[in-house]
């Protein structure tokens, strides 16, 4: 089955940049591009007859979005010589749940973000982060105005005690199209003998998994704050792409533990972030 890149758009500058990015990526990985626009309506409004004023507005907005997407798809097909289709979805569901309904085992999502617009959004989650939580396929986050470029230096932080093969398989299926150096960064809180042994084991497991397909590099750093440590490392080292694993979190973890690292990075990152699911 052909690979599919799903690209949500609200026609903003941020979304338009992500669309162009996704089109160029689709050229490289030989994928079909599907543009998705979600027309969100609230449940009480959805119950109103389409013959009423609200219904007419909904139809007009949907037609306008459909026409825009039709023209964008034609332009993408002409300029990039790839298959480009589109969908307009009228839904009472959240954007994240609607986008997740389009995914399959051969899909990935490319989504633009301008970070957290305000403190409320930062603490309760950006649209991007909510899409990541709702989906199982990889999600590539593109910061506002970030241009497409080849991935030469890729950072993959590891803070667990063992590698996750499901996440690595998703990553490998994407990165196999690029000639890149992969740096696996192990972040631990203390420099202990146990930490050193864990690092050596992780290094060996990663080397076995990838074999000689890529240039592999391994680093170990120590910090109480993992997300700050990752961000500081990126500032000091050339990084074209950050890879993050999305781990399931139980209700107790959500209530009692601090904000997930991925939520923080997806809100402030000024570099592309590729999210894989474990």
N, C-alpha and C positions, 0 to 999 in steps of 0.2 A: 504494500500500500504506500502511496506517495506521502511524503512528509508534508505537514500542514503547519503554517505559521499563522496563528490567530493574532490579529492586531486590533485591539479596541480603539475607537476614536470618537472624540466629541468635537472634532474639527478645530481644536485649539492649536496654537503654535507648537506646544509641547507634543500633542498627539500627531500633528503633521510631520514633525521631525522623526518621531518613532516610526511612522508609516514609511518614510523614505529609508530609514535604517533597516526596517524589516524587509523592504523590497530588495535592497542590496544584499542582505543576508540570504534571502530566498534564492538569489542568483547563484550563490556559492554552494548552498547545500541542496540545490535542485528541489525546492519546495513550492507548493501552492500557497499563495497569500490570500487569507480571508479577512477582509475588513468588517468589523462589527460595530454597529452603533446601537446603543440601548436607549430607548425612549422610556424613561421611568415615569410611572403614574402610581398614585396612591390607591389603595383598595377602595375607599369610598367613591373616588373619581371613576375607577374602572367600572363601577356598577351603573354609572350614568349612561343613558342611551347614547349611541353614536349620533343620533339625530339632534342632540342638544349641543349647546355651544362648546362645552368642554370636549365633546367628541369631535367636533369640527376642527378644533385646535390640534387635537391629537393627530387626526388624519393629515392635516396640513404640515405639521412638524415631521411626521413620518414620510410624507411624500417629498418634502424638501431634503431630508436626510438621504432618502433613497436616490434622489437625483444627483446629489453631491457624490455619493459613493459610486454610483454608476459611472460618472465622469472620471473620478479618481481611478477606478479600476481600469478604464480604457487607457488613461494616461500611463499608468504603471505597466500595463501590458505592452504598450507601444515603446516606452523608454527602456524598460528593463528586460523585455522579452520573457516574461514569466506569466504563469497563470494567476490571475487575480480575480477573485469573486467578492461578493459582499452580502451582508445580512443586516436587516434592521429588525430589532426585537422590541416590541411593546410589552412591558412587564411590570408587575407590581413587586417583583423580587428585587433584591439588591443588585447593584452592578456586578459584584463578585459572583453571586450565585448564577446570574444570567450568563456571564462569560464562561463559567465553569461548565455550563451545559453544552458548549461547543467542542470541548476537548475530547480527544481519544488517545490511544496509546502511541500514535505516530505524530502527535501534535506538540507544539510549544507555543508559548504566548510571548509576544514582544509588546511591551507597554511603556509608554512615556510617563515620566513623573517630574513634578517640580518640587518634590519634597513635601514637607508639612506646611500648609499655608498659615497655620496658626498653632498656638499651644494646645488648643482643644483637639485638633486633628492629630497633632503629634502624639498625644497620650492615648487617644482612642483609635488611632490607626488610619493611615492613608488608604485611598482606594487601591493603590498598588499592593500594599501589604494584605488588605482584605482579599484581593484576588488570589494572592499566593496561598493564603490559608484555606481557601475554598477549592483549590485545584490540586491535581496530582501530577500534572505534566510540568516540565521545566518552564520557568518564567524568566525572561530576560528584561531587566529594568534599564531603561535608557533615560538619563538625566536630560533636563531641558537644554536644548541647543547643542547637545553632544553629537559630533559628527561621526559617521561610520568610518572605521579603520580596522586594519587587520590586527589580530591578537598575537602579539609577540611575547608578552610577559603576563602570565596568568597566576593569580594568587588563590590558593585553596586552603583556608584555615581549617584546622582540626582541633577541637577541644574535647573530643570524646576519647575513651580509652581504646577504641578499636575502630577500624574503617567500616564504613557502611557500603556494602557492595551495590545495593539498589541505587544509592545516590551516585556512586562512581560510574555505574553503567549509564545513567542518564547523562552524566557529564561527558563520558567517553563518546557517546553517540553524537554529541554536538561538536566536541573539540577535535574529532578525528579529521575534520575538514581544514584544519589550520596547522601551520608549522610554528609551534609555540614552545616556550620554556615554561614548565609547570613548577611552581614553587609551593610546596606543602608546608604550611606554617603551623607548628604545634604550640599552642598557648597554654601554659600551665601557671598556676598561682605561685608555686615554690620550686626552687632548684633542689630537688631531692633525688636520691638514688632511684626511688620508685618511678619518679617522673622521667628520669633518663632511660630507664628500661622500657617504659611505655613508648617513649619516642623512638627508640631503636626498633621495637616491634612494629610500630606503625610504619616506619620507613621501609622495613623489609616487606610488609604486606602490600604497600603501595607499589614497590618495585616489582613484586611478583605479578600484581594485577596488570600493570601497564607494560611490563617487559621492556623492550627497547624501542617502543613506538614513539616516545617523546623524550625530550631533554628534561630530566627531573632534578629538582633542587629541593633541599630540606633545611628548614630553619626552626630553631626552638627559642622562644622568648618567654619571659616571666612577667606576669602582671595580675593584679587583683581585678582589674577592669578589662575584660576580654575585648569588648567592642572598641574601647579607646585604644587598646594595644594594636588592634588590626588597623584602625584608621591611621595611627602614628606610623606604622610600618609602611603603609601605602604612601604616605607623605615623603618618606625617606627613600623609597624604592620605586622605580618605574613599574607601574602596573596598568595594563590595558583592560583587564577584566578581573573582577572579584567573584569568586564562587562561594556560595553559602548553602549550607544544608538546612532544610526545614524539618524540624523534629516534631512529632506529635507531642502535645502537652496535655496532661490530664487537668481536670477541673481544679484539683487542689494546687497544682503547679501554677495555674493561671491566677489563682487567688492569692497565694502566699509568696510566690517568687517574683523577682523584679521583672520589669519589661523585657521581652525577648530581645536578644542581640539583633536578630534580623529586622525587627520592627524599627529599632533605632537606626540601623544602617540604611534601610530603605527610605527613611525620611530625610537623611542628611547627606547621603552619598553624592559625590560629584563625578562619579565614574560608573560605567556599566556594572551591574550586578546580575550574575546568573544564578538562579535559585534552583536547586535540585531537591527532590523529596526523598526522605529516608523511610 
